[in-house]
């Protein structure tokens, strides 16, 4: 994977250390998403089964919000890794 070096317009290859760090971030984000899904999807299913669709929608919205937050945080962390000298 290569990124454009903003300073001089040349492509700069990522070091193995940075590649591992980026992969670690991706792995942590996937783990956090899996964890929140394991916690909230049963609650959504229970609410739907009980006919409480308002609660199901609320919990689903929370799930989507948390997933988006994890992804945004991961992207920000990866950006920092890429920009380090």
N, C-alpha and C positions, 0 to 999 in steps of 0.2 A: 504494500500500500504506500502510495506516495502522496505528499501534500505539497501545495505550492508555497514556496518560501516568499512571504509577503515583502521582505526587505529588498530582494534583488530579482524577483520574478522567476527564479530557478526552482526546479523541483528538488525537494529534499527528501531523501529516503528516511523512513523512521528506523531508529535503532531497534535491535532485538529487545532491549530493556523497555523501550516505549511501547512496542507491540505487545509485550507481556502485560504491561500496566493497563493498556487499553482493553486487552482481553479480560483482565481481572475486573475491570469496571463493568464490562458487559455481563460477566458472570454474576457479579453482585446485584446488578439491576434485575437480571432474570430471576435470581433467587428471591429478591424482595417482592417482585411481582407474583411469583408463585406462592409465596407466603401469604400475601394479602388476598389472593384468589382463594386459597385454601380456607382462609378465615371467613371471607364474606360470601362466597358463592353458596354455601349451605344456608346461610341466613336469607339470601335472596330466594332460594328454592322453598324454604320453610314459609316465608311470607307469602309467596305465590300460592303454595298449597293451602294456606289458611285463608286465602282470598283477600289478603291485605296488600293490594297492588300498589297502594301509595307508599307503604313501607318498602316494598320490593324496589320500587323506582328510586326511592331515597338511598337505599343501600347500594343499588347499582350505580347511582351517580357518585356516591362516595368511592366505590371501587374504581370507576373510571378516573376520578380526580386523583386518587392515590397513584394509579398506574402512570398517569401523565406526569405527576410530580417526580416519581422515581426516574422516568425517562429523561425529563428535563435536567434533573440533578446529575444523572449519568453523563449526558451530553456536555454539560458544563465542566464536569470533572475531566472528560476526555479532551475537551478543548484546552484546558490548562496543561494537560500532559503533552499535547502536541506542540504547545507554544514554549515549553521549557527548553532552555538551551542545552 
